[in-house]
Amino acid sequence: MPILEGKVAIVTGAARGTGAAIAERFIAEGAYVLLADVRDDLCKETAARLGANATFLHLDVTHEGDWSAVVEEANSERGSIDILVNNAGVLHQGPISNTSEADFRRLLEVNTLGPFLGLRAVVPTMKARGGGSVVNIGSIDSLAAMNGLTAYCASKFGLRGLAKAAALETGRDGIRVNTVCPAGGNPEMFEPWMGKVMGFLEETLAYNNDRGIPGSVPVESIVDAVVFLASDASRHVTGIDLPVDGGATAGCFIPGFNTL
Ligand SMILES: NC(=O)c1ccc[n+]([C@@H]2O[C@H](COP(=O)([O-])OP(=O)(O)OC[C@H]3O[C@@H](n4cnc5c(N)ncnc54)[C@H](O)[C@@H]3O)[C@@H](O)[C@H]2O)c1
């Protein structure tokens, strides 16, 4: 039997990239998916491509009113919400001197406040039905910091704390809350900054090889981890950070030491 048979899932930021891939796999695994995003036209197209078990809903994760509407729609159309994937995210790259107060606030609002509002919206429904699974998409930058990513790291470290506290708070209601921490995703997220590192792209991307399994992590591997945490196969797993990072946060890979 498909691992998500009969489950109803909300996936935020599902217009493209990792969120669209999660939605597609969830459907292949038997789930009904509400694809939610601020990119209305693109998300509508994605939902249409995924067929009858996909619906588009407008959602700005920073607006509590949008969350209420999405939860109401899920309950009235499908009768439940079994899974929430807090995947929507935004990036800002630049040192502190190039990160404005508005940039910092925007990242905290979308990447940290958004998942908090998502929890607030779905927990009562999940509790009433005896449980559910919330999966947050963090980042390798939730676990170890990088220069030039102050606002992003702050927002993604915060997301882990939110998930752990929520896991403790809701465990007795059958609700699990976990965070997947990938070292990869949709390269389109970096596009606005690519021009600035073109002159030294090789050096900039060298960190991708300083890990047990070198290279950027493909989206399919992130999706595998999300499916596991969303499904009953992880029924006793809550409050964890699951790095999908080729061992990047395990420590340092030192090439010469492999030849000793
Ligand atoms: N791209 C990477 O290399 C990478 C690495 C690690 C983690 N991540 C994380 O993975 C997740 C998915 O990102 P992606 O790589 O697919 O990039 P992406 O830019 O393709 O996807 C992000 C999605 O979030 C949506 N979004 C942005 N603000 C929103 C809001 N206020 N409300 C609702 N939706 C909103 C966007 O429209 C977009 O569809 C994000 O949380 C990101 O931080 C990405």
The ligand as a Tripos MOL2 file, in Angstrom:
@<TRIPOS>MOLECULE
LIG
   44    48     1     0     0
SMALL
NO_CHARGES

@<TRIPOS>ATOM
      1 N1         17.4130   26.3080   -2.5090 N.am      1 LIG1
      2 C1         18.2440   25.7170   -1.6620 C.2       1 LIG1
      3 O1         19.4170   25.4350   -1.9890 O.2       1 LIG1
      4 C2         17.7760   25.3920   -0.2620 C.ar      1 LIG1
      5 C3         18.7040   24.7870    0.6290 C.ar      1 LIG1
      6 C4         18.2700   24.4460    1.9020 C.ar      1 LIG1
      7 C5         16.9590   24.7050    2.2920 C.ar      1 LIG1
      8 N2         16.0890   25.3220    1.4270 N.ar      1 LIG1
      9 C6         14.7210   25.5680    1.8870 C.3       1 LIG1
     10 O2         13.8500   24.7390    1.1170 O.3       1 LIG1
     11 C7         12.5420   25.3410    1.0810 C.3       1 LIG1
     12 C8         12.0440   25.3450   -0.3700 C.3       1 LIG1
     13 O3         12.8570   26.2020   -1.1310 O.3       1 LIG1
     14 P1         13.2650   25.8970   -2.6540 P.3       1 LIG1
     15 O4         14.6860   25.5310   -2.6790 O.co2     1 LIG1
     16 O5         12.2860   24.9880   -3.2750 O.co2     1 LIG1
     17 O6         13.1610   27.3820   -3.2640 O.3       1 LIG1
     18 P2         11.9710   28.0950   -4.0760 P.3       1 LIG1
     19 O7         12.3110   29.5390   -4.0840 O.co2     1 LIG1
     20 O8         11.7800   27.4180   -5.3830 O.co2     1 LIG1
     21 O9         10.6730   27.7990   -3.2060 O.3       1 LIG1
     22 C9         10.1960   28.6370   -2.1950 C.3       1 LIG1
     23 C10         8.6760   28.7820   -2.3810 C.3       1 LIG1
     24 O10         8.1530   29.5180   -1.2640 O.3       1 LIG1
     25 C11         7.1970   30.4210   -1.7710 C.3       1 LIG1
     26 N3          6.9880   31.5360   -0.8340 N.ar      1 LIG1
     27 C12         7.8300   32.5520   -0.5590 C.ar      1 LIG1
     28 N4          7.2690   33.4020    0.3240 N.ar      1 LIG1
     29 C13         6.0470   32.8920    0.6300 C.ar      1 LIG1
     30 C14         4.9840   33.3110    1.4890 C.ar      1 LIG1
     31 N5          5.0770   34.4560    2.2060 N.pl3     1 LIG1
     32 N6          3.8850   32.5510    1.5620 N.ar      1 LIG1
     33 C15         3.7620   31.4140    0.8190 C.ar      1 LIG1
     34 N7          4.7240   30.9730   -0.0180 N.ar      1 LIG1
     35 C16         5.8620   31.7140   -0.1160 C.ar      1 LIG1
     36 C17         7.7540   30.8770   -3.1110 C.3       1 LIG1
     37 O11         6.7650   31.4590   -3.9390 O.3       1 LIG1
     38 C18         8.3180   29.5640   -3.6570 C.3       1 LIG1
     39 O12         7.3630   28.8540   -4.4080 O.3       1 LIG1
     40 C19        12.7040   26.7340    1.7050 C.3       1 LIG1
     41 O13        12.2400   26.7040    3.0440 O.3       1 LIG1
     42 C20        14.2080   26.9700    1.6570 C.3       1 LIG1
     43 O14        14.6240   27.8800    2.6590 O.3       1 LIG1
     44 C21        16.4780   25.6450    0.1560 C.ar      1 LIG1
@<TRIPOS>BOND
     1     1     2 1
     2     2     3 2
     3     2     4 1
     4     4     5 ar
     5     4    44 ar
     6     5     6 ar
     7     6     7 ar
     8     7     8 ar
     9     8     9 1
    10     8    44 ar
    11     9    10 1
    12     9    42 1
    13    10    11 1
    14    11    12 1
    15    11    40 1
    16    12    13 1
    17    13    14 1
    18    14    15 2
    19    14    16 1
    20    14    17 1
    21    17    18 1
    22    18    19 2
    23    18    20 1
    24    18    21 1
    25    21    22 1
    26    22    23 1
    27    23    24 1
    28    23    38 1
    29    24    25 1
    30    25    26 1
    31    25    36 1
    32    26    27 ar
    33    26    35 ar
    34    27    28 ar
    35    28    29 ar
    36    29    30 ar
    37    29    35 ar
    38    30    31 1
    39    30    32 ar
    40    32    33 ar
    41    33    34 ar
    42    34    35 ar
    43    36    37 1
    44    36    38 1
    45    38    39 1
    46    40    41 1
    47    40    42 1
    48    42    43 1
@<TRIPOS>SUBSTRUCTURE
     1 LIG1         1 GROUP 0 **** ****
